[in-house]
Amino acid sequence: MSTVFVESKDGISYIYLNRPEKYNAIDLEMLADLYQVIEQVEMNEDRVVIISGKGAAFSAGGDLTTPTAKAMGFFGLVGTCHQHHTS
């Protein structure tokens, strides 16, 4: 199951965070998936982007239950993913 997916309809890209069992808390995998989906959306012709969460919540924020997030903190996790993605 992908942690982020996108649908395009009538000129609108719908990006869905898809970890409802964790209230869409963002971990390293989801962050990497989100970067990929955003790049995909940047390449299409849609002029509107809507980001939503599956399940009961949009997002609980950073998933601080993972060992990496505990060690680095959420913003360190974001920086690491960004560096990995842009290199």
Secondary structure, 3 states (H helix, E strand, C coil): CCCEEEEEECCEEEEEECCHHHCCCECHHHHHHHHHHHHHHHHCCCCEEEEEECCCCCCCCECCCCHHHHHHCHHHHHHHHHHHHHC
